[in-house]
């Protein structure tokens, strides 16, 4: 939940600074037209930069970034070590029944290829091809929000120029100039806020999620190929644990000791 939490923390910081300077957070919505221009202008530019099918992928990616969820590499290692133990004692074909209960689709497909007797190089190539395809799919949403973050400041400047043009028509009313100028710069403020507190963080979060998923799949590939090669459960466990953070390895050791 780091993305929504981070956005809230950032907004609290901005609003807190406004209050400390004697302003009011309500000033952010004093000119709704600025917010409307920035949101629709930025999304319009982003949509114009991609295919229509990419738009839905982008919005689904934003929902994904807002959701919680945590990878559990320790559980994957333990599961692979269990499969290695079964394969070592009973042979690879003994895994056929166990594979039916595997929830991870990638792990399930990898084990099925090994059980079918596929060549190790073919198994590795196929699984890495699947990872590459996943990266390309995920890159669509990442680029959509990165583009939005790049377009937003420029759209904000356009909003400010539009507001200043309107201000020029009110020069004969000096008492109106202050609020009108402040309202004009509100477009740039909203653009910078949305770009740096929403659009770019979503893009970066999606990139991080992809990196975590790739590491998860690479761990599975390493484990499955070792099982196919006949590695001992202990050796496989030590090898896979070397990919984990020290904290996770320590937790696994404590669990085993208990």
Buried (B, 14 or more C-beta within 10 A) or exposed (E): EEBBEEBEEBBEEEBEEBEEEEEEBEBBEEBEBBBEBBBEBBBEBBBEBBEEEBBEBBBEBBEBBEEEEEEEBBEBBBBBBBBBBBBBEEEBEBBEEBBEEBEBEBBBBBBBBBBEEBEEEEBBEBBEEBBEEBBEEBBBBBBBBBBBBBBBBBBBEBBBEBBBEEBEEBEEEEEEEEEBBBBBBBBBBBBBBBBBBBBBBBBBBBBBBBEBBBBBBBBBBBBBBBBBEEBEBEEBBEBBBEBBEEEBBEEBEEEEEE
